[in-house]
Amino acid sequence: MRGVELRLERPFGRFVTFYAMYDYMIQSSGQSGLAQVYENRLKAANAEVRDPNIVTTEPRPRASINLNLHTPADFGPEGIGEVLLGNWFANFLFEWRAGSRILLDPEESDVKLRNYVYSVDYWNIDFRGSKLFETPYGSLELVVTIQNLTNNKWLNTDNMLQTQYSDYKTSLRTPDKGGNDKWGEYKKDYINVGWWQAPVFLNPRRITLGLRLNL
């Protein structure tokens, strides 16, 4: 495993905390030695040919940004025994991953003739907001979390029927067909994702409300 990771973290006054990360990494896996050692050099040579080699993945950059907005406990006027504008928190988490390379014709035996296409980049935003109330029994926190804040829909071809999968792959205008479609695209009129879409999009926006008592 080798690569580079960059991080940036700093507060901006009393109200904003910012954190960002980017990494570019290459991973290698596989067998670096022989599973068995033979005295007979003919068997040893044969084992060296047949043993799995080391596989190196293509780099897939990723990044994340965490933006935290918050107000100090003593911020703003006081009313009904509570600092109304104090202890508010809003957190936004943004994640991004570059698309991976997909093999379209795994049945092709000649490595030089294999057809690859890149998948669409993935990105997502989650939100968490809260208000903290101080009580004689501890701090009471009202929390709302929203997963997939922008309600992005990502196509999951692993859950497609076999015919549905084939129709989708055929309808894409990938670079080998003179187009520029990426694996995972679905919003263009000519792309056929089939009628059975219930298990294909499995990441709906989810909103959760909760209370937490910190003693």
C-alpha positions as CSV (number, residue, x, y, z in Angstrom):
1,M,0.0,0.0,0.0
2,R,1.4,3.3,-1.0
3,G,0.1,6.8,-1.7
4,V,-0.3,10.3,-0.4
5,E,-2.8,11.8,2.0
6,L,-3.4,15.5,2.5
7,R,-5.3,17.0,5.5
8,L,-6.4,20.5,6.4
9,E,-8.0,21.3,9.7
10,R,-8.6,24.7,11.3
11,P,-11.3,26.7,13.2
12,F,-12.6,30.0,11.9
13,G,-13.5,32.1,14.9
14,R,-16.0,30.9,17.5
15,F,-18.6,29.6,15.0
16,V,-16.9,27.5,12.3
17,T,-14.7,24.4,12.3
18,F,-13.4,23.0,9.0
19,Y,-11.8,19.7,8.1
20,A,-10.8,18.4,4.7
21,M,-9.0,15.2,3.6
22,Y,-7.8,13.9,0.2
23,D,-6.0,10.7,-0.5
24,Y,-4.5,9.0,-3.5
25,M,-3.5,5.4,-2.8
26,I,-2.4,2.3,-4.7
27,Q,-2.8,-1.1,-3.1
28,S,-1.1,-4.4,-4.0
29,S,-2.2,-7.8,-3.0
30,G,-1.5,-11.4,-3.8
31,Q,1.1,-14.0,-3.2
32,S,4.7,-12.8,-3.3
33,G,6.3,-16.2,-2.6
34,L,5.7,-19.8,-3.3
35,A,3.0,-21.7,-1.5
36,Q,5.2,-24.9,-1.6
37,V,8.9,-25.5,-2.0
38,Y,10.0,-28.5,-4.2
39,E,13.3,-30.2,-4.3
40,N,12.5,-31.2,-7.9
41,R,13.3,-28.2,-10.1
42,L,10.7,-29.3,-12.7
43,K,7.9,-29.1,-10.2
44,A,9.3,-25.9,-8.7
45,A,9.3,-24.2,-12.2
46,N,5.8,-25.3,-12.8
47,A,4.6,-24.0,-9.5
48,E,6.2,-20.6,-10.2
49,V,4.2,-20.3,-13.4
50,R,0.9,-21.4,-11.9
51,D,1.0,-19.6,-8.5
52,P,-1.1,-16.4,-8.3
53,N,0.8,-13.2,-9.0
54,I,0.6,-9.9,-7.3
55,V,-2.3,-7.7,-8.3
56,T,-2.0,-3.9,-8.1
57,T,-5.2,-1.9,-8.0
58,E,-5.8,1.3,-10.0
59,P,-5.7,4.4,-7.8
60,R,-9.1,5.6,-6.8
61,P,-8.8,9.1,-5.3
62,R,-11.3,10.1,-2.5
63,A,-11.9,13.2,-0.5
64,S,-14.1,14.3,2.4
65,I,-15.0,17.7,3.9
66,N,-16.5,18.2,7.3
67,L,-18.0,21.6,8.0
68,N,-19.2,22.2,11.5
69,L,-21.2,25.4,12.4
70,H,-21.8,26.0,16.1
71,T,-22.7,28.8,18.5
72,P,-21.1,29.3,21.9
73,A,-23.2,28.4,25.0
74,D,-23.4,32.1,26.0
75,F,-24.3,33.4,22.5
76,G,-27.4,35.7,22.2
77,P,-30.1,36.8,24.5
78,E,-31.6,34.7,27.3
79,G,-35.3,33.8,27.5
80,I,-37.4,31.3,29.5
81,G,-34.3,30.4,31.4
82,E,-32.3,29.4,28.3
83,V,-29.8,31.1,26.0
84,L,-31.9,30.7,22.9
85,L,-29.2,31.1,20.3
86,G,-26.5,29.2,22.2
87,N,-25.4,25.6,21.8
88,W,-26.7,25.2,18.3
89,F,-24.7,22.7,16.1
90,A,-24.9,22.0,12.4
91,N,-22.6,19.5,10.8
92,F,-22.2,18.8,7.0
93,L,-20.2,15.8,5.9
94,F,-19.3,15.7,2.2
95,E,-17.7,12.5,0.7
96,W,-16.4,11.9,-2.8
97,R,-14.8,8.9,-4.6
98,A,-13.5,8.8,-8.1
99,G,-15.1,6.1,-10.3
100,S,-13.4,2.8,-10.7
101,R,-12.7,1.0,-14.0
102,I,-15.2,-1.7,-15.0
103,L,-14.5,-4.6,-17.4
104,L,-17.3,-5.0,-19.9
105,D,-16.2,-8.2,-21.5
106,P,-14.7,-10.5,-18.9
107,E,-15.1,-13.5,-21.3
108,E,-12.4,-12.0,-23.6
109,S,-9.3,-14.1,-23.1
110,D,-6.9,-11.7,-24.8
111,V,-6.0,-9.0,-22.2
112,K,-5.1,-6.5,-24.9
113,L,-8.6,-6.7,-26.4
114,R,-10.5,-6.3,-23.2
115,N,-12.9,-3.4,-23.0
116,Y,-13.0,-1.2,-19.9
117,V,-15.2,1.7,-19.0
118,Y,-15.0,4.0,-15.9
119,S,-17.9,4.2,-13.5
120,V,-19.5,7.5,-12.4
121,D,-17.9,9.3,-9.5
122,Y,-19.7,8.9,-6.1
123,W,-20.5,11.8,-3.8
124,N,-22.8,12.2,-0.8
125,I,-23.7,14.8,1.8
126,D,-25.0,13.9,5.3
127,F,-26.3,16.5,7.8
128,R,-26.6,16.5,11.6
129,G,-28.1,19.3,13.5
130,S,-28.7,19.6,17.3
131,K,-29.6,22.0,20.1
132,L,-28.3,21.5,23.6
133,F,-30.4,22.4,26.6
134,E,-28.9,22.5,30.1
135,T,-31.1,21.0,32.8
136,P,-30.5,20.2,36.5
137,Y,-30.3,16.5,35.5
138,G,-27.7,17.0,32.8
139,S,-27.7,18.3,29.2
140,L,-30.6,17.4,26.9
141,E,-29.8,17.3,23.2
142,L,-32.4,17.5,20.5
143,V,-30.9,15.9,17.3
144,V,-31.9,15.6,13.7
145,T,-29.9,13.7,11.2
146,I,-30.4,13.6,7.4
147,Q,-28.6,10.9,5.5
148,N,-28.2,11.6,1.7
149,L,-29.2,15.2,2.2
150,T,-29.6,16.0,-1.5
151,N,-31.4,12.7,-2.2
152,N,-28.9,11.4,-4.7
153,K,-29.7,8.2,-6.5
154,W,-27.0,5.8,-7.5
155,L,-27.6,2.9,-9.8
156,N,-26.7,-0.5,-8.3
157,T,-26.3,-2.9,-11.2
158,D,-25.5,-5.8,-8.8
159,N,-29.2,-6.1,-8.0
160,M,-30.4,-6.2,-11.6
161,L,-32.0,-9.3,-13.2
162,Q,-29.7,-10.9,-15.8
163,T,-31.7,-9.7,-18.8
164,Q,-32.0,-6.3,-17.2
165,Y,-28.3,-6.1,-16.7
166,S,-27.6,-7.1,-20.3
167,D,-30.1,-4.5,-21.7
168,Y,-28.5,-1.8,-19.6
169,K,-25.0,-2.6,-20.7
170,T,-26.1,-2.8,-24.4
171,S,-27.9,0.6,-24.2
172,L,-24.9,2.5,-22.8
173,R,-22.9,4.5,-25.4
174,T,-19.5,3.8,-24.0
175,P,-16.2,5.0,-25.6
176,D,-15.8,1.8,-27.7
177,K,-19.2,2.7,-29.3
178,G,-18.2,6.3,-30.0
179,G,-19.9,7.8,-26.9
180,N,-18.8,9.0,-23.5
181,D,-21.2,7.2,-21.1
182,K,-19.9,5.9,-17.8
183,W,-21.0,2.8,-15.9
184,G,-23.8,3.8,-13.5
185,E,-25.3,6.5,-15.7
186,Y,-29.1,6.2,-16.1
187,K,-30.7,9.7,-16.7
188,K,-30.3,9.8,-20.4
189,D,-33.4,8.9,-22.5
190,Y,-31.8,6.0,-24.5
191,I,-30.4,4.2,-21.4
192,N,-32.5,1.2,-20.5
193,V,-32.5,0.3,-16.8
194,G,-35.6,-1.9,-17.1
195,W,-38.9,-1.8,-15.3
196,W,-37.9,-3.6,-12.1
197,Q,-36.2,-0.7,-10.3
198,A,-37.2,-1.5,-6.7
199,P,-33.9,-3.1,-5.7
200,V,-31.7,-1.0,-8.0
201,F,-31.9,2.3,-6.1
202,L,-31.4,1.5,-2.4
203,N,-30.1,4.8,-0.9
204,P,-33.1,7.0,-0.3
205,R,-32.9,10.1,1.9
206,R,-33.4,9.2,5.5
207,I,-34.4,11.7,8.3
208,T,-34.1,10.7,12.0
209,L,-35.2,12.7,15.0
210,G,-33.9,11.9,18.5
211,L,-33.3,13.0,22.1
212,R,-30.2,12.4,24.0
213,L,-29.6,13.0,27.8
214,N,-26.0,13.5,28.8
215,L,-25.6,12.9,32.5
